[in-house]
Amino acid sequence: MRVPVNEPVITDEAKRNVLSALETGWISSAGAYIGEFENAFASYLGVKHAIATTSGTTALHVALAALDIGPGDEVIVPDFTMIASVYAVLYTGATPVFIDAEPETFCLDTTKLPSLITERTKAIMPVHLFGHPADMDPVLTLAQERGIAVVEDAAEVHGALYKGRLCGSMGDLGCFSFYGNKIITTGEGGMVVTNDDALARRVRSLKDLAHVPGKRFTHEAVGFNYRMTNLQAGLGLGQLQHIDAFLAHKRWMGETYTQCLKEIRGLRTPITKVYATNVYWMYALLVEDEFGISRDALCERLKEREIDTRDFFLSSAKQPSIRALGIEQGPFPVSEDLARRGFYLPSGLALTQEQLDYVCASIEAIAHDVHH
Ligand SMILES: *Cc1c(COP(=O)(O)O)cnc(C)c1O
């Protein structure tokens, strides 16, 4: 049996919508699905505005650009994150100020926030990781006190709740990705959400070359072409209609993996905080010393059994691309430790009971082998 790390499920509605877009010729960024998808997404999140983009990366970039963030400004961003969070800051010309991770949720360690804020801090970007929300209240409180914007990177948490509030809806702006392995997919795509009318207008303008309203080909700013296509929006709309079923599958996956793996010595299964509902975007584990072999050795053995895994992110500050810019920050001991010990198991929406059982049995067999 081969178990890929991710395999999407494309709904019949999504297929019908894409075909209809093709047959009617509405294949670019005009067409009814864009507005319908934006409205459905805004309504799902309970926010006033949702603006579709070409990716999660471009959603983050245009969100920061809408806040007028640029050279000389600082944005606090987790050291432990998908690199797109950091690159979005760099695209604006601002400086990323890295914050270490909190060891249980892997999200930003909010106790470190006060010492990182300077006169130049324009925004904080909490990133909700692997399906688990970041601890938002300390971020929101501090940001409000100091007049700093909050941009949530919610690319991995469609439908996750923090104290009953949906991730992505709490900051000044929230950004989502619809890449193929995300909970809602459009192939490639993204969304910016906000309750602020002025910010929504800025995002909408900047993502489409900043045409002056009513005066096409006169431009009020240096904008971008980050327009989602009607094909993608049709796909996303069809997927979004099934989000409850997708989230139920993720919950089943997370709970079943934990049931099987929690007794294995040296494996740390995901911790869900009392304030959170975890949507298990990816089922993320840590390999402790007591397991007996390293993360790399375990993943190698799983690979021999045709089980695909992914290592955790590397510390952003240690990336060659960041060091090449002369940005020297750190050390970030928690982030660096996670990078060494963390990985995730096959977690796609198409994962079957048989595949999951096979993954669990394989890990049990490897652990048994190592301990005897
Ligand atoms: C996937 C992801 C992104 C980037 O989204 P793309 O659509 O791939 O550009 C950004 N941040 C996080 C945390 C992600 O997981």
Ligand as a Chemical Component Dictionary entry (heavy atoms), coordinates in Angstrom:
data_LIG
# 
_chem_comp.id                   LIG 
_chem_comp.type                 NON-POLYMER 
_chem_comp.pdbx_formal_charge   0 
_chem_comp.three_letter_code    LIG 
# 
loop_
_chem_comp_atom.comp_id 
_chem_comp_atom.atom_id 
_chem_comp_atom.alt_atom_id 
_chem_comp_atom.type_symbol 
_chem_comp_atom.charge 
_chem_comp_atom.model_Cartn_x 
_chem_comp_atom.model_Cartn_y 
_chem_comp_atom.model_Cartn_z 
_chem_comp_atom.pdbx_ordinal 
LIG C1 C1 C 0 0.491  27.368 2.296  1  
LIG C2 C2 C 0 0.927  28.471 3.182  2  
LIG C3 C3 C 0 1.183  29.766 2.707  3  
LIG C4 C4 C 0 1.282  30.114 1.264  4  
LIG O1 O1 O 0 0.199  29.809 0.484  5  
LIG P1 P1 P 0 0.368  29.576 -1.090 6  
LIG O2 O2 O 0 -1.040 29.514 -1.560 7  
LIG O3 O3 O 0 1.101  28.291 -1.266 8  
LIG O4 O4 O 0 1.107  30.744 -1.636 9  
LIG C5 C5 C 0 1.474  30.762 3.621  10 
LIG N1 N1 N 0 1.535  30.514 4.930  11 
LIG C6 C6 C 0 1.330  29.286 5.432  12 
LIG C7 C7 C 0 1.412  29.084 6.905  13 
LIG C8 C8 C 0 1.046  28.221 4.578  14 
LIG O5 O5 O 0 0.869  26.985 5.066  15 
# 
loop_
_chem_comp_bond.comp_id 
_chem_comp_bond.atom_id_1 
_chem_comp_bond.atom_id_2 
_chem_comp_bond.value_order 
_chem_comp_bond.pdbx_ordinal 
LIG C1 C2 SING 1  
LIG C2 C3 SING 2  
LIG C2 C8 DOUB 3  
LIG C3 C4 SING 4  
LIG C3 C5 DOUB 5  
LIG C4 O1 SING 6  
LIG O1 P1 SING 7  
LIG P1 O2 DOUB 8  
LIG P1 O3 SING 9  
LIG P1 O4 SING 10 
LIG C5 N1 SING 11 
LIG N1 C6 DOUB 12 
LIG C6 C7 SING 13 
LIG C6 C8 SING 14 
LIG C8 O5 SING 15 
# 
